[in-house]
Amino acid sequence: MVEDEVKESAQEEGEEGEKEGKEKGKKKFSLKLPKLKLGKFKIPILIVIVVGLAVGTSFGVMKYLGKRSAVKNEKKEEVKIDVGSIVSLEPFTVNLVKSNSYLQIEVSLELEKDNESLNEEVESRKAQIRDTIITILRSKAPNQVSSAEGEQQLKEEIKNEVDSLLTCGKIKSVYFTTFIMQ
């Protein structure tokens, strides 16, 4: 019986030791913060903090985006292309020469003028311009216009011949909007 009491007291002391060890371990790693007693001011303070964060974030984003758009605008201003006024001509369908079979070319083109004073002259000379372009196209063989170099030479030839007709200005460029060989 004495042995039983000794065992029980040893067990109780062991259990108390474990509890104290656990409590000491908890004290080492636990961090107790003082409780703030804000009472009825909790919600208004939280609202002010949230609104402040939202305003600060939006201000930062707007400032960042403003700088990016300013940089893009500067780049756009640097790359200004001076495009003159453009006159569209009706499509041309012409037979090509020196072909083994019946071959046609259909071309739609636009002429870029160097000044606005050419508007009236180009409109009044449209028949002459069309005739000149048809004559140039009819003199070409299929192998002369089928390559990229051939198209570029054709543009140059059309530009030079049309320029020779005009007195108020010059043609800056010739653009093909349709180019079909059949």
RAGI-V380468 format. One record per residue. N is the residue number from 1. PSI is psi as a letter, one per 40 degrees, with the letter a starting at -180 (NA if undefined). OMEGA is omega in radians with two decimals (999 if undefined). NEAR is the number of other ideal C-beta (glycine too) atoms within 12 Angstrom. Layout:
BEGIN
N_PSI_OMEGA_NEAR + N_PSI_OMEGA_NEAR
END
This chain:
BEGIN
1_d_3.09_7 + 2_d_3.12_8 + 3_d_3.11_9 + 4_d_-3.14_10 + 5_d_-3.14_11 + 6_d_3.13_12 + 7_d_3.14_13 + 8_d_3.14_14 + 9_d_3.10_14 + 10_d_3.11_14 + 11_d_3.13_14 + 12_d_3.12_14 + 13_d_3.11_14 + 14_d_3.13_14 + 15_d_3.11_14 + 16_d_3.11_14 + 17_d_3.12_14 + 18_d_3.14_14 + 19_d_3.13_14 + 20_d_3.11_14 + 21_d_3.11_14 + 22_d_3.14_15 + 23_d_3.10_14 + 24_d_3.11_13 + 25_d_3.12_12 + 26_d_-3.12_13 + 27_d_-3.14_12 + 28_d_-3.04_10 + 29_e_-3.12_10 + 30_i_-3.13_11 + 31_h_-3.13_8 + 32_h_3.10_8 + 33_i_3.10_6 + 34_i_3.13_6 + 35_h_3.10_7 + 36_h_3.12_9 + 37_g_-3.12_8 + 38_d_3.10_11 + 39_b_-3.05_10 + 40_e_-3.14_8 + 41_e_-3.11_13 + 42_d_-3.06_13 + 43_d_3.11_12 + 44_d_3.13_13 + 45_d_3.10_15 + 46_d_3.12_13 + 47_d_3.13_13 + 48_d_-3.14_14 + 49_d_-3.13_15 + 50_d_3.12_14 + 51_d_3.12_14 + 52_d_3.10_14 + 53_d_3.14_14 + 54_d_3.14_14 + 55_d_3.13_14 + 56_d_3.12_14 + 57_d_-3.13_14 + 58_d_3.10_14 + 59_d_3.13_14 + 60_d_3.13_14 + 61_d_-3.13_14 + 62_d_3.14_14 + 63_d_3.12_14 + 64_d_-3.14_14 + 65_d_3.11_14 + 66_d_3.11_14 + 67_d_-3.14_14 + 68_d_-3.13_14 + 69_d_3.09_14 + 70_d_3.11_14 + 71_d_3.12_14 + 72_d_3.13_14 + 73_d_3.11_13 + 74_d_3.14_13 + 75_d_-3.14_12 + 76_d_-3.14_12 + 77_d_-3.13_11 + 78_d_-3.06_10 + 79_g_3.07_10 + 80_h_3.13_9 + 81_h_-3.13_11 + 82_h_3.13_11 + 83_h_3.10_13 + 84_i_3.11_23 + 85_i_-3.02_23 + 86_h_3.08_22 + 87_h_3.08_32 + 88_h_3.07_21 + 89_i_3.12_31 + 90_i_-3.11_19 + 91_i_3.10_22 + 92_h_2.98_31 + 93_h_-2.99_22 + 94_i_3.03_29 + 95_h_3.08_22 + 96_i_-3.13_32 + 97_i_3.03_21 + 98_f_3.09_15 + 99_i_-3.14_21 + 100_d_3.12_10 + 101_i_-3.14_11 + 102_h_-3.07_12 + 103_h_3.12_25 + 104_i_3.01_22 + 105_h_3.06_36 + 106_h_-3.06_22 + 107_h_2.92_34 + 108_h_-3.12_20 + 109_i_3.10_34 + 110_i_-3.13_30 + 111_h_3.08_40 + 112_h_-3.09_27 + 113_i_-3.14_31 + 114_e_3.08_23 + 115_i_-3.08_19 + 116_d_-3.11_15 + 117_e_3.12_17 + 118_e_-3.08_30 + 119_d_-3.10_21 + 120_d_-3.10_18 + 121_d_3.13_25 + 122_d_3.12_35 + 123_d_-3.12_20 + 124_d_-3.11_16 + 125_e_-3.09_26 + 126_d_3.13_23 + 127_d_3.12_15 + 128_d_-3.13_20 + 129_d_3.12_35 + 130_d_3.13_27 + 131_d_3.13_19 + 132_d_-3.12_29 + 133_d_3.11_39 + 134_d_3.11_26 + 135_d_3.13_20 + 136_d_-3.10_32 + 137_d_-3.12_37 + 138_d_-3.13_24 + 139_e_-3.06_21 + 140_i_3.03_32 + 141_i_-3.11_21 + 142_d_-3.13_23 + 143_e_3.13_16 + 144_d_-3.07_25 + 145_e_-3.06_35 + 146_e_-3.13_20 + 147_i_3.11_16 + 148_d_3.09_12 + 149_d_3.12_13 + 150_d_3.10_23 + 151_d_3.14_24 + 152_d_3.09_19 + 153_d_3.10_19 + 154_d_3.09_33 + 155_d_3.14_30 + 156_d_-3.13_18 + 157_d_3.11_25 + 158_d_3.14_36 + 159_d_-3.11_30 + 160_d_-3.12_19 + 161_d_3.12_26 + 162_d_3.09_37 + 163_d_-3.13_28 + 164_d_3.11_17 + 165_d_-3.00_28 + 166_i_-3.14_31 + 167_d_-3.05_14 + 168_e_-3.10_20 + 169_a_-3.08_24 + 170_i_3.02_24 + 171_h_3.13_38 + 172_d_-3.08_25 + 173_i_3.04_26 + 174_h_-3.14_36 + 175_h_3.03_25 + 176_h_3.06_29 + 177_d_3.00_19 + 178_h_3.12_18 + 179_g_-3.06_27 + 180_h_3.02_19 + 181_h_-3.13_29 + 182_NA_999_16
END
